[in-house]
Structure formats: C-alpha cells, structure tokens
C-alpha cells in the first residue's frame, strides 16, 4: 500500500514546481515592493522639480539685483521711494525708475522696459544710514524672499 510519504507526488516531478499559493505570495511581495519603489521615485522627481524651480528663480532674482546695483550705485541725489515702496526712483539725468505695478504675477520695469516677470512682492525702503533695502519675491518660489541692502556711492 502506498502512503503519502512514499508517493510519487512527494518525491518526483510534481514537487519541482511551485504551488499556486507560493506564486500568489511572490506576486503580492513583488507588487508591494513595486508600489514602495514607485512612491520613492515620485518623491525624488518632485524634489528635483522644486529644486530646479528654486535655482531658476534664484538666478532670475540675482540678475535683477545685479542690474539694480549697476543702475543705482552712483546716484546724483537721494533715492525717492513712492507708491508704498513699489516705485524706486534715483534722480540721475532724466531719472532712473524701477516700478512694480502691485499686481501679483506682474512685471517689474526699469525705465519702461521689463526687467523681470512674475513678481509676487517688491518693496523698497530707505534706511537711516542712507542705504536702500530692497525685498523681492517671485511667484515661482513664493516662500523665498530675496532681500538686499544697496549702498549708493556719491
């Protein structure tokens, strides 16, 4: 009489293959691992996009800052700040003016020419030491405020 321990099923060709339960278990483990890896790839991609946008806006803000410093480093007179800090004018010849219209996402102009697009906020204040503090925020990165002090030379 054949018993289960001595049968062909337990020793022969049938035992070499995987059972359905084993295959389903492997598929579940692989799918869980794939979901976790996919979520990680999405997070890495989002971080890359945020970083790239921050770099682009930082470069744009630095370009604006450099241009303002070049224009206003040698003023003829004391700067004039008007329009609640949204207009900065340095009297020199016919006058050099930086204007932001106050609209979020609007343009900043320098003597009527667009200097930068997508401004969220711009503010200029005259400090007690004669410097001008300029604060600039771009809409691409609303959480980064670029602030610098400009010391006009006479």
Secondary structure, DSSP 8 states (H G I E B T S, - for coil): ---STTSHHHHSGGGGS--HHHHHHHHHHHHHHHHHHHHHHHHHHHHHHHHHHHHHHHHHHHHHHHHHHHHHTT-SS--EEETTTTEEEE-STT-EEEEE-S-TTEEEEETTEEEEEEEEEEEEEE-TTS-EEEEEEESTTTT-EEEEEE----
